[in-house]
């Protein structure tokens, strides 16, 4: 029996007969030659079938194959510099597992399709070369995130998805029934992360996050994945440096491991190669002057919108760290700047090329009395935060952290226009299927 191999490993079997398992990607015919393209999820390889070299029924079965029919293919691997990947398969036999009938063809053909059609067929669109490239980059980024924190002594602590209260703001909560009570889908694991940091020093959580924000912009999903580190004794400057190192690490890993996928996506490699520390750092006041100089009507005290972030990103080829926003536009748990209490010790990282905020975080409020005051001012339910206040009653220390949205990072590194392509099955304001 011939060995079953993946297409990505055919180079290890040059001159040998192998079996591939996958699907027909495309088929071209030229006289007594057939040129089927096979894919198996790890790559694509061109097959060559000569009519005189195989039984008639095998040749006819391949000639009758339809797009995405599933099959097992046997043939000899042959090096060919002209072929994609440098190898072709001289096909000797094909076992058809399922032939898709011609009267009900595969819906996504090699022609142009509208976005809504592709999103409605997302379960099939994922098979396309472009979408598989994005999935490969996403996988690499997620693996690199874990490697980054694991190698630096962080402890992964899983935080709840059901929560009793808001973390980021009560207007963006998904409320769900919880037996005889009500709960909310998590907006962030940060509050629980703070508890974990007091136990292990350096921690991170990594999981799905939900925001009921009624936004239809190209940067928003209602369900996305976020990694959130939290570090005891860290100040704002420490966490800014950590975010800078993380992002540079992710870009370097993708450049090292996923060049073929970036090529498929036609990503400008030279733009990513510039993403090395240090990144530019701007105070909110400095960023505001730049925006007003570019024509933005934003006034002091306002949060930056998507257009503002795009304008800022035009000033640098690297991500920009904007710090010390007005406290009024940031969460209740942000520590105030001792030099200017109206400012929060916070930071947002803005990706280049108009991809928006990819990191948000800062130094947490460690003072019990001030935290109690903030909870009262924001009309938050005191009882549900008693456990959080305990962290300030028993061994409080300065501590800092941030959240990084995976989909926005994937979108930026891949050079995608919309985040809907960055996650296998996106959930948006008007999309809950497939």
Residue pairs with C-beta under 8 A, 6 or more apart in sequence:
1 19
2 17
2 18
2 19
2 74
3 13
3 16
3 18
3 19
4 18
4 19
4 20
4 21
5 12
5 13
5 18
5 19
5 20
6 20
6 40
6 42
6 43
7 20
7 22
7 38
7 39
7 40
7 42
7 43
7 44
7 45
7 85
8 42
8 43
9 42
10 18
10 20
10 45
10 77
10 85
10 87
10 89
11 77
11 85
11 86
11 87
13 77
14 77
14 78
14 79
14 87
15 76
15 77
15 78
16 76
16 77
17 74
17 75
17 76
17 77
17 92
18 74
18 75
18 76
18 77
18 89
19 72
19 73
19 74
20 38
20 40
20 45
20 72
20 73
20 74
20 75
20 89
21 40
21 71
21 72
21 73
22 38
22 39
22 40
22 41
22 70
22 71
22 73
23 38
23 39
23 40
23 68
23 69
23 70
23 71
23 127
24 36
24 37
24 38
24 65
24 66
24 67
24 68
24 69
24 71
25 37
25 38
25 39
25 44
25 67
25 68
26 36
26 37
26 67
26 110
27 34
27 35
27 36
27 37
27 62
27 63
27 65
27 67
28 34
28 35
28 36
28 37
29 35
29 63
32 50
32 51
32 52
33 48
33 49
33 50
33 51
34 47
34 48
34 49
34 51
34 59
34 62
34 63
34 91
35 46
35 47
35 48
35 49
36 46
36 47
36 49
36 62
36 65
36 73
36 91
37 44
37 45
37 46
37 47
38 44
38 45
38 46
38 47
38 71
38 73
38 89
39 127
41 132
43 85
44 84
44 85
44 129
45 83
45 84
45 85
45 87
45 88
45 89
46 83
46 84
46 88
46 89
47 73
47 75
47 88
47 89
47 90
47 91
48 88
48 89
48 90
48 91
49 58
49 59
49 62
49 90
49 91
51 59
53 90
53 92
54 91
54 92
54 93
58 92
58 93
58 94
61 94
61 96
62 91
62 94
64 99
65 71
65 94
65 96
65 99
66 99
66 100
66 101
66 102
66 105
66 106
67 100
67 105
67 106
67 109
68 100
68 106
68 127
69 96
69 97
69 98
69 99
69 100
70 96
70 97
70 98
71 94
71 95
71 96
71 97
72 94
72 95
72 97
73 89
73 91
73 93
73 94
73 95
74 91
74 92
74 93
74 94
74 95
75 89
75 90
75 91
75 92
75 93
76 89
76 90
76 92
77 87
77 88
77 89
78 87
78 88
78 89
78 90
79 86
79 87
80 86
80 87
80 88
100 106
106 124
107 121
107 124
108 118
108 121
108 124
108 125
108 127
108 128
118 125
119 125
119 420
119 426
119 431
120 433
120 434
121 434
122 424
122 425
122 426
122 434
123 425
123 434
125 131
126 132
126 135
126 424
129 264
130 264
130 265
131 421
133 260
133 261
133 262
133 264
133 265
133 414
134 261
134 265
134 410
134 414
134 416
134 421
134 422
135 424
136 258
136 261
137 254
137 258
137 261
137 262
137 265
137 410
137 413
137 414
138 406
138 410
138 422
138 423
140 253
140 254
140 257
140 258
141 250
141 253
141 254
141 406
141 409
141 410
141 413
142 225
142 406
143 253
144 249
144 250
144 253
144 254
145 206
145 227
145 246
145 250
145 404
145 406
146 156
146 206
147 253
148 245
148 246
148 249
148 250
149 156
149 202
149 204
149 227
149 229
150 156
152 202
153 202
154 202
154 203
154 204
154 229
155 196
155 200
155 201
155 202
155 203
155 204
156 203
156 204
156 205
156 206
157 192
157 193
157 196
157 200
157 203
157 204
157 205
158 205
158 207
159 186
159 189
159 192
159 193
159 196
159 205
159 207
160 186
160 189
160 192
161 185
161 186
161 207
161 208
162 176
162 178
162 183
162 184
162 185
162 186
163 183
163 184
163 185
163 186
163 187
164 183
164 184
164 384
165 184
165 380
165 381
165 384
165 385
166 173
166 184
166 187
166 380
167 186
167 187
167 188
167 190
167 191
167 331
168 187
168 188
168 211
168 331
169 187
169 331
171 212
171 213
172 187
172 211
172 212
172 213
173 184
173 185
173 187
173 212
174 184
174 185
174 210
174 212
174 222
175 182
175 183
175 184
176 182
176 183
176 184
176 185
177 183
185 210
186 207
186 208
186 209
186 210
187 209
187 210
187 211
188 209
188 226
188 228
188 403
189 205
189 207
189 209
189 226
189 228
190 228
190 230
190 333
190 401
190 403
191 333
191 388
192 205
193 203
193 204
193 205
193 228
193 229
193 230
193 401
194 230
194 364
194 388
194 391
194 399
194 401
195 387
195 388
195 391
196 203
196 205
196 230
197 203
197 230
197 231
197 232
197 399
197 401
198 232
198 391
198 395
198 397
198 399
201 231
201 232
201 233
202 229
202 230
202 231
202 232
203 229
203 230
203 231
204 227
204 228
204 229
204 230
205 227
205 228
206 225
206 226
206 227
206 228
207 225
207 226
208 223
208 224
208 225
209 223
209 224
209 225
209 226
209 403
209 405
210 222
210 223
211 220
211 222
211 224
212 222
213 220
213 222
214 429
215 429
216 428
216 429
216 430
217 306
218 417
218 418
218 419
218 420
219 306
219 355
219 356
219 408
219 411
219 419
220 419
220 428
220 429
221 407
221 419
221 420
221 423
221 426
221 427
221 428
222 427
222 428
222 429
223 423
223 426
223 427
224 405
224 406
224 407
224 419
224 423
225 405
225 406
225 407
225 423
226 403
226 404
226 405
226 406
227 403
227 404
227 406
228 401
228 402
228 403
228 404
229 239
229 242
229 246
229 401
229 402
230 399
230 400
230 401
231 238
231 239
231 242
231 399
231 400
231 401
232 397
232 399
233 397
233 398
233 399
234 242
234 363
234 398
234 399
234 400
234 401
235 345
235 363
235 398
235 400
236 323
236 335
236 345
236 346
236 347
236 362
236 363
236 400
238 400
239 347
239 361
239 362
239 363
239 400
239 401
239 402
240 281
240 321
240 323
240 347
242 402
243 321
243 347
243 349
243 359
243 361
243 402
243 404
244 277
244 278
244 279
244 319
244 321
244 349
245 277
246 404
247 275
247 279
247 319
247 349
247 358
247 359
247 404
247 409
248 275
248 276
248 277
250 409
250 413
251 272
251 275
251 413
254 262
254 272
254 413
255 262
255 269
255 272
255 273
259 269
262 269
262 272
262 414
265 414
265 415
265 416
266 415
267 413
267 414
267 415
268 415
271 317
271 352
271 353
271 415
272 413
274 317
274 318
275 317
275 318
275 319
275 352
276 318
279 316
279 318
279 319
279 320
279 321
279 349
280 315
280 316
280 318
280 320
280 321
281 320
281 321
281 322
281 323
282 290
282 312
282 320
282 321
282 322
282 323
283 322
283 323
283 324
284 322
284 323
284 324
284 325
284 326
284 343
285 300
285 324
287 304
287 312
287 320
287 322
288 298
288 300
290 311
290 312
290 315
291 298
291 304
291 308
291 311
291 312
292 298
294 311
296 307
296 308
296 311
298 304
298 305
298 308
300 326
301 326
301 328
301 329
302 329
303 325
303 329
304 312
304 322
304 348
306 356
309 350
309 354
309 356
309 357
310 354
310 356
312 320
312 322
312 350
313 320
313 350
313 351
313 352
313 353
313 354
313 355
313 356
314 354
316 352
317 352
318 352
319 349
319 350
319 351
319 352
319 358
320 349
320 350
320 352
321 347
321 348
321 349
321 350
322 347
322 348
322 349
322 350
323 345
323 346
323 347
323 348
323 362
324 337
324 340
324 343
324 344
324 345
324 346
325 343
325 344
325 346
325 348
326 342
326 343
326 344
327 334
327 336
327 341
327 342
327 343
327 344
328 342
330 344
330 346
330 362
332 365
332 371
332 374
332 375
332 377
332 378
332 380
333 364
333 365
333 371
333 374
334 344
334 345
334 346
334 362
334 363
334 364
334 365
335 344
335 345
335 362
335 363
335 364
335 365
335 366
335 367
335 398
336 342
336 343
336 344
336 345
336 365
336 370
337 343
337 344
337 345
344 362
345 362
345 363
345 400
346 360
346 361
346 362
346 363
347 359
347 360
347 361
347 362
347 402
348 357
348 359
348 360
349 357
349 358
349 359
349 360
350 356
350 357
350 358
351 357
351 358
351 408
351 409
351 412
352 412
353 412
353 415
355 408
355 411
355 412
356 408
357 408
358 404
358 405
358 408
358 409
358 412
359 402
359 403
359 404
360 402
360 403
361 400
361 401
361 402
361 403
362 400
362 402
363 398
363 399
363 400
364 398
364 399
364 400
364 401
365 371
365 374
366 392
366 396
366 397
366 398
366 399
367 392
367 396
368 389
368 392
368 393
368 396
371 389
371 392
372 382
372 389
375 382
375 385
376 382
406 422
407 419
407 422
407 423
408 419
408 422
410 416
410 422
410 423
411 418
411 419
411 421
411 422
414 421
414 422
416 422
419 426
420 426
420 428
420 431
425 434
